[in-house]
């Protein structure tokens, strides 16, 4: 059986206190009349009693270590309970010293005189925090090493330590966008814990796992089975040790959206390694998709990553021979021959498109008879700029002799 550092430290302290207590009682047996106090107790006997009280606290702590270890609890819980035993031992030592010097009655009078003050103090935050620390040590809703979240405070962190007044958190997130500890410590007053909801991510430190997901969007014409296999293979490769530990296999859930299908890969992950595992799985999926022509990633406003790339690479056909010039044309003189884009798509494009993209000139043809311009290329760009309230727009005018019917032929080509 392997002993933890906490158990070895407690056992060593117990041996020291036991040796001190035995030495004091032995000295009293050799010289019983040495330094006798007013209570009739000798100084070696009093010291032996004090050492024995501390030894009893360490013995109780050691038993708690073994009991909690039998219950498969983390060793740090035994240390937390041991603090309570030591506190009781210190209070007992105070009473023993008062008795030894014959001042126990004076101690009682002192506490009686200041009882009202103590009661008033108990209504303050320090005693409330101390009471919360007692409850934390006894109930152990979280322990050092746990990852917890305080939703009302907007805090997530790894518990570093709990003291009578404060709980120390190593903040998770805050300075970065993922769930990783940043090394910034936060002191949460224990008194606040009475009114806070606490979410413990790692209630069992031996199994600190939770469900996570990676989202992938594929086009409607992708091979669904092949895409699922890429996702599952990535999860098995990266989380194989977690799967063996938990016995929970990764799985897929999906739903449709305007540009394709959402594939949601769900898997068990280690809470404190969540960001790294998600990154590795995402990279593995990306590399897997690149090797499969049958699986294509969907992109809003383009529909397909590969189709969008191909269109960008293809040289645009010349709409009309001859020199072209960029003109600044009033928006109300430009007419789109296509139906306006869905308003939600236009709003989304307005938020995502860069100013440089919107300043690029569109391609229009002039209808001299109607005195208007018809868009040949750049319908979405025109709708976005119109939505943003632009008064004029840069445009390349091609072959002004073309009629609207001819322009339609150009667009359908």
C-alpha positions as CSV (number, residue, x, y, z in Angstrom):
1,X,0.0,0.0,0.0
2,X,1.4,3.4,-1.1
3,X,1.2,6.2,1.5
4,X,0.5,9.8,0.4
5,X,2.7,12.7,1.4
6,X,-0.1,13.9,3.7
7,X,-0.2,10.6,5.5
8,X,3.5,10.4,5.9
9,X,3.7,14.0,7.2
10,X,0.8,13.3,9.7
11,X,2.4,10.1,10.9
12,X,5.8,11.9,11.4
13,X,4.1,14.7,13.4
14,X,2.2,12.1,15.5
15,X,5.5,10.4,16.4
16,X,7.1,13.7,17.4
17,X,4.2,14.7,19.7
18,X,4.0,11.2,21.2
19,X,7.7,11.3,22.0
20,X,7.5,14.8,23.6
21,X,4.5,13.7,25.7
22,X,6.2,10.5,26.8
23,X,9.4,12.4,27.7
24,X,7.4,15.0,29.8
25,X,5.5,12.3,31.7
26,X,8.8,10.3,32.2
27,X,10.4,13.5,33.6
28,X,7.4,13.9,36.0
29,X,7.9,10.4,37.2
30,X,11.5,11.0,38.0
31,X,11.0,14.3,39.7
32,X,7.3,14.6,40.7
33,X,7.9,17.7,42.9
34,X,9.6,19.8,40.2
35,X,7.8,23.1,39.4
36,X,4.4,22.3,40.9
37,X,1.7,24.8,39.8
38,X,-1.1,26.2,41.9
39,X,-3.5,23.5,40.6
40,X,-1.2,20.8,42.0
41,X,-0.1,19.8,38.5
42,X,3.6,19.9,37.7
43,X,5.0,21.7,34.7
44,X,6.3,18.5,33.0
45,X,2.8,17.0,33.4
46,X,1.1,20.0,31.9
47,X,3.5,20.0,29.0
48,X,2.9,16.2,28.6
49,X,-0.9,16.9,28.5
50,X,-0.5,19.6,25.9
51,X,1.7,17.4,23.7
52,X,-0.8,14.5,24.1
53,X,-3.7,16.8,22.9
54,X,-1.7,17.7,19.8
55,X,-0.9,14.0,19.3
56,X,-4.5,13.1,19.6
57,X,-5.4,15.6,16.9
58,X,-2.7,14.1,14.6
59,X,-3.9,10.5,15.4
60,X,-7.5,11.5,14.5
61,X,-6.2,13.1,11.3
62,X,-4.3,9.9,10.4
63,X,-7.4,7.8,10.9
64,X,-9.3,10.2,8.7
65,X,-6.7,9.8,6.0
66,X,-7.1,6.0,6.0
67,X,-10.9,6.2,6.2
68,X,-11.2,8.7,3.3
69,X,-8.6,6.7,1.4
70,X,-10.7,3.6,1.8
71,X,-13.6,5.6,0.4
72,X,-11.5,6.5,-2.6
73,X,-11.4,10.1,-1.7
74,X,-8.4,12.4,-2.6
75,X,-5.6,12.6,0.1
76,X,-6.1,16.3,0.4
77,X,-9.5,15.8,2.0
78,X,-7.8,14.2,5.0
79,X,-5.6,17.2,5.4
80,X,-8.7,19.5,5.3
81,X,-10.4,17.5,8.1
82,X,-7.1,17.5,10.1
83,X,-7.3,21.3,10.3
84,X,-10.5,21.0,12.3
85,X,-8.9,18.5,14.7
86,X,-5.9,20.8,15.3
87,X,-8.2,23.7,16.0
88,X,-10.1,21.7,18.6
89,X,-6.7,20.7,20.1
90,X,-5.6,24.3,20.3
91,X,-8.8,25.3,22.1
92,X,-8.3,22.3,24.5
93,X,-4.8,23.4,25.2
94,X,-6.1,26.9,26.2
95,X,-8.4,25.2,28.7
96,X,-5.7,22.9,30.0
97,X,-3.3,25.8,30.5
98,X,-6.0,27.7,32.4
99,X,-6.7,24.7,34.6
100,X,-2.9,24.1,35.2
101,X,-2.4,27.6,36.5
102,X,-5.6,27.6,38.5
103,X,-7.1,30.3,36.3
104,X,-10.0,28.3,34.7
105,X,-12.5,30.3,36.6
106,X,-10.9,33.5,35.4
107,X,-11.1,32.2,31.8
108,X,-14.8,31.5,32.3
109,X,-15.4,35.0,33.6
110,X,-13.5,36.5,30.7
111,X,-15.6,34.7,28.2
112,X,-18.8,35.7,30.0
113,X,-17.8,39.3,30.0
114,X,-17.0,39.3,26.3
115,X,-19.8,36.9,25.3
116,X,-22.0,39.7,23.9
117,X,-19.1,41.1,21.9
118,X,-18.4,37.7,20.5
119,X,-22.0,37.2,19.6
120,X,-22.0,40.6,17.8
121,X,-18.8,39.7,16.0
122,X,-20.3,36.4,14.9
123,X,-22.8,38.4,12.8
124,X,-19.9,39.9,10.8
125,X,-18.3,38.6,7.6
126,X,-15.1,37.2,9.3
127,X,-17.0,34.7,11.5
128,X,-19.4,33.9,8.6
129,X,-16.3,33.2,6.5
130,X,-14.9,31.1,9.3
131,X,-18.1,29.1,9.6
132,X,-18.1,28.6,5.8
133,X,-14.6,27.3,6.0
134,X,-15.7,24.8,8.7
135,X,-18.5,23.6,6.5
136,X,-16.2,23.4,3.5
137,X,-13.8,21.3,5.5
138,X,-16.5,19.0,6.7
139,X,-18.7,18.7,3.7
140,X,-16.0,19.2,1.1
141,X,-18.1,20.4,-1.8
142,X,-14.8,21.3,-3.4
143,X,-11.2,20.8,-2.6
144,X,-7.8,22.0,-3.6
145,X,-7.2,20.8,-7.2
146,X,-10.9,21.0,-8.2
147,X,-12.1,23.2,-11.0
148,X,-15.1,25.2,-9.9
149,X,-17.4,27.9,-11.3
150,X,-19.2,30.7,-9.5
151,X,-21.9,31.7,-12.1
152,X,-23.2,34.7,-10.1
153,X,-19.6,36.0,-9.8
154,X,-18.7,35.2,-13.4
155,X,-15.6,33.2,-12.1
156,X,-14.1,29.9,-13.1
157,X,-10.9,28.6,-11.5
158,X,-8.9,25.8,-10.0
159,X,-9.0,25.8,-6.2
160,X,-5.5,26.4,-4.9
161,X,-6.3,26.5,-1.2
162,X,-9.0,27.1,1.4
163,X,-8.2,29.1,4.5
164,X,-10.5,30.3,7.4
165,X,-11.3,33.5,5.6
166,X,-10.7,33.0,1.8
167,X,-10.8,30.4,-0.9
168,X,-7.9,30.9,-3.4
169,X,-8.7,30.3,-7.1
170,X,-6.2,30.1,-10.0
171,X,-8.4,31.8,-12.6
172,X,-9.5,29.9,-15.7
173,X,-10.1,32.1,-18.7
174,X,-10.5,35.8,-18.2
175,X,-7.4,36.9,-20.0
176,X,-7.8,34.3,-22.8
177,X,-10.8,32.9,-24.7
178,X,-10.5,29.3,-23.7
179,X,-10.8,27.3,-20.5
180,X,-7.2,27.2,-19.3
181,X,-5.7,28.3,-16.0
182,X,-3.9,31.6,-16.5
183,X,-1.9,31.8,-13.3
184,X,-3.9,34.8,-11.9
185,X,-5.0,34.1,-8.3
186,X,-8.4,35.3,-7.0
187,X,-9.4,35.5,-3.3
188,X,-13.0,34.7,-2.8
189,X,-14.3,35.5,0.7
190,X,-15.7,32.4,2.3
191,X,-18.6,34.4,3.7
192,X,-19.9,34.8,0.1
193,X,-20.2,31.1,-0.4
194,X,-23.3,31.0,1.7
195,X,-25.2,32.9,-1.0
196,X,-23.4,31.5,-4.1
197,X,-24.1,28.6,-6.5
198,X,-20.9,26.6,-6.9
199,X,-20.4,24.2,-9.9
200,X,-17.7,21.6,-9.4
201,X,-16.3,20.3,-12.7
202,X,-14.1,17.7,-10.9
203,X,-16.1,16.4,-8.0
204,X,-14.2,13.2,-8.4
205,X,-10.5,14.0,-8.8
206,X,-9.8,10.5,-9.9
207,X,-12.2,11.0,-12.9
208,X,-12.1,14.7,-13.8
209,X,-13.9,14.3,-17.1
210,X,-16.8,16.1,-18.8
211,X,-18.6,16.1,-22.1
212,X,-17.3,18.5,-24.8
213,X,-18.0,18.9,-28.5
214,X,-16.4,20.1,-31.7
215,X,-18.6,21.5,-34.4
216,X,-18.0,20.9,-38.1
217,X,-20.2,22.3,-41.0
218,X,-20.3,20.2,-44.2
219,X,-22.1,20.9,-47.5
220,X,-25.3,19.2,-48.5
221,X,-23.5,17.2,-51.2
222,X,-20.8,15.9,-48.9
223,X,-20.5,12.2,-48.1
224,X,-22.1,12.1,-44.6
225,X,-20.8,8.7,-43.6
226,X,-17.2,9.6,-44.6
227,X,-17.4,12.9,-42.7
228,X,-18.7,11.1,-39.6
229,X,-15.8,8.6,-39.8
230,X,-13.3,11.5,-40.0
231,X,-14.7,13.0,-36.8
232,X,-14.9,9.8,-34.9
233,X,-11.4,8.7,-35.9
234,X,-10.0,12.0,-34.7
235,X,-11.7,11.6,-31.3
236,X,-10.5,8.1,-30.9
237,X,-6.9,9.0,-31.8
238,X,-6.7,12.0,-29.4
239,X,-8.8,10.7,-26.5
240,X,-8.0,7.0,-26.5
241,X,-6.8,7.0,-22.9
242,X,-9.9,8.9,-21.7
243,X,-12.1,6.4,-23.6
244,X,-10.4,3.5,-21.8
245,X,-10.7,5.2,-18.5
246,X,-14.4,6.3,-18.8
247,X,-15.7,3.6,-21.1
248,X,-17.7,6.3,-22.9
249,X,-17.4,6.3,-26.7
250,X,-17.5,9.5,-28.8
251,X,-20.6,10.0,-30.9
252,X,-22.2,12.3,-33.4
253,X,-25.2,14.5,-33.3
254,X,-26.4,16.7,-36.2
255,X,-28.9,19.3,-37.4
256,X,-29.5,21.3,-40.6
257,X,-28.8,24.9,-41.3
258,X,-29.0,27.2,-44.3
259,X,-25.7,26.2,-45.9
260,X,-25.3,22.6,-45.0
261,X,-25.3,20.3,-42.0
262,X,-23.9,20.7,-38.5
263,X,-22.0,17.7,-37.3
264,X,-21.4,17.8,-33.6
265,X,-18.7,15.5,-32.4
266,X,-19.2,14.8,-28.7
267,X,-16.6,13.1,-26.5
268,X,-15.4,12.9,-22.9
269,X,-12.5,15.3,-22.1
270,X,-10.3,16.1,-19.1
271,X,-11.6,19.3,-17.6
272,X,-8.2,20.9,-17.1
273,X,-7.0,19.9,-20.6
274,X,-10.2,20.7,-22.4
275,X,-8.8,23.5,-24.6
276,X,-5.7,21.5,-25.7
277,X,-7.7,18.4,-26.5
278,X,-10.3,20.4,-28.5
279,X,-7.4,22.0,-30.5
280,X,-5.8,18.6,-31.3
281,X,-9.1,17.1,-32.4
282,X,-10.0,20.1,-34.6
283,X,-6.6,19.9,-36.3
284,X,-7.0,16.1,-36.8
285,X,-10.4,16.7,-38.4
286,X,-9.1,19.5,-40.6
287,X,-6.3,17.3,-41.9
288,X,-8.7,14.4,-42.5
289,X,-11.1,16.5,-44.5
290,X,-8.3,17.8,-46.7
291,X,-7.6,14.2,-47.9
292,X,-11.3,13.4,-48.8
293,X,-12.7,15.0,-51.9
294,X,-16.1,13.6,-51.0
295,X,-16.3,15.8,-47.8
296,X,-16.5,19.6,-48.2
297,X,-16.7,22.3,-45.6
298,X,-19.7,24.7,-45.9
299,X,-19.0,28.5,-45.7
300,X,-21.8,31.1,-45.5
301,X,-22.4,33.2,-48.6
302,X,-20.0,30.9,-50.6
303,X,-21.7,27.6,-49.8
304,X,-18.6,25.5,-50.4
305,X,-15.0,26.0,-49.5
306,X,-13.8,24.1,-52.6
307,X,-16.3,25.8,-54.9
308,X,-15.4,29.2,-53.6
309,X,-11.7,28.5,-54.1
310,X,-12.3,27.3,-57.6
311,X,-14.3,30.4,-58.5
312,X,-11.6,32.6,-57.2
313,X,-9.0,30.8,-59.2
314,X,-10.9,30.8,-62.5
315,X,-10.2,33.9,-64.6
316,X,-13.3,36.1,-64.9
317,X,-14.4,36.2,-68.6
318,X,-14.3,39.6,-70.2
319,X,-17.8,40.9,-70.3
320,X,-17.0,43.4,-73.0
321,X,-14.0,44.4,-75.0
322,X,-12.4,47.8,-74.8
323,X,-11.3,50.0,-72.0
324,X,-13.1,50.0,-68.7
325,X,-13.3,52.8,-66.1
326,X,-14.4,53.0,-62.5
327,X,-17.2,55.4,-61.9
328,X,-19.0,56.6,-58.7
329,X,-22.6,55.9,-59.4
330,X,-25.6,56.9,-57.3
331,X,-27.2,53.9,-55.5
332,X,-30.7,54.7,-56.6
333,X,-29.6,54.5,-60.3
334,X,-28.3,50.9,-59.8
335,X,-30.8,48.0,-60.2
336,X,-30.2,44.4,-59.4
337,X,-31.7,41.9,-61.8
338,X,-31.7,39.3,-59.1
339,X,-34.0,39.0,-56.1
340,X,-32.6,40.8,-53.0
341,X,-30.7,38.6,-50.6
342,X,-32.4,37.4,-47.4
343,X,-32.3,40.3,-44.9
344,X,-30.7,38.1,-42.2
345,X,-27.9,37.1,-44.6
346,X,-27.4,40.8,-45.6
347,X,-27.1,41.8,-41.9
348,X,-24.7,39.0,-41.2
349,X,-22.6,39.9,-44.3
350,X,-22.6,43.6,-43.2
351,X,-21.0,42.5,-39.9
352,X,-18.5,40.1,-41.3
353,X,-17.3,41.7,-44.6
354,X,-14.3,44.0,-44.4
355,X,-14.4,47.7,-45.6
356,X,-11.8,46.9,-48.2
357,X,-14.2,44.3,-49.7
358,X,-17.1,46.7,-49.8
359,X,-15.0,49.4,-51.5
360,X,-14.1,47.1,-54.4
361,X,-16.0,48.3,-57.6
362,X,-18.9,46.1,-58.8
363,X,-19.6,45.5,-62.5
364,X,-22.6,47.1,-64.1
365,X,-24.0,47.6,-67.6
366,X,-25.7,50.8,-68.6
367,X,-29.3,50.9,-69.9
368,X,-29.2,54.2,-71.8
369,X,-32.9,53.9,-72.6
370,X,-34.0,53.8,-68.9
371,X,-31.1,55.8,-67.7
372,X,-30.2,53.1,-65.1
373,X,-27.4,50.7,-64.4
374,X,-27.9,46.9,-64.1
375,X,-25.6,44.8,-61.9
376,X,-23.5,42.2,-63.7
377,X,-21.4,41.1,-60.8
378,X,-21.5,42.1,-57.1
379,X,-25.1,41.6,-56.1
380,X,-24.4,40.7,-52.4
381,X,-21.9,43.6,-52.2
382,X,-24.5,46.0,-53.5
383,X,-27.2,44.8,-51.1
384,X,-24.8,45.1,-48.1
385,X,-23.8,48.7,-49.1
386,X,-27.4,49.6,-49.7
387,X,-28.3,48.2,-46.3
388,X,-25.5,50.3,-44.7
389,X,-27.0,53.4,-46.2
390,X,-24.3,54.2,-48.9
391,X,-25.4,57.0,-51.3
392,X,-22.9,56.1,-54.1
393,X,-20.9,53.1,-55.1
394,X,-17.8,52.5,-57.2
395,X,-18.6,50.5,-60.3
396,X,-17.0,49.4,-63.6
397,X,-19.3,50.1,-66.5
398,X,-19.1,47.6,-69.3
399,X,-20.3,48.0,-72.9
400,X,-23.0,50.6,-72.4
401,X,-24.8,49.5,-75.6
402,X,-25.9,46.2,-73.9
403,X,-29.6,45.9,-73.1
404,X,-31.0,44.4,-69.9
405,X,-31.8,41.2,-71.8
406,X,-28.3,40.9,-72.9
407,X,-27.0,41.5,-69.4
408,X,-29.1,38.6,-68.2
409,X,-27.4,36.4,-70.7
410,X,-24.1,37.5,-69.4
411,X,-25.1,36.6,-65.8
412,X,-26.5,33.2,-66.8
413,X,-23.4,32.3,-68.7
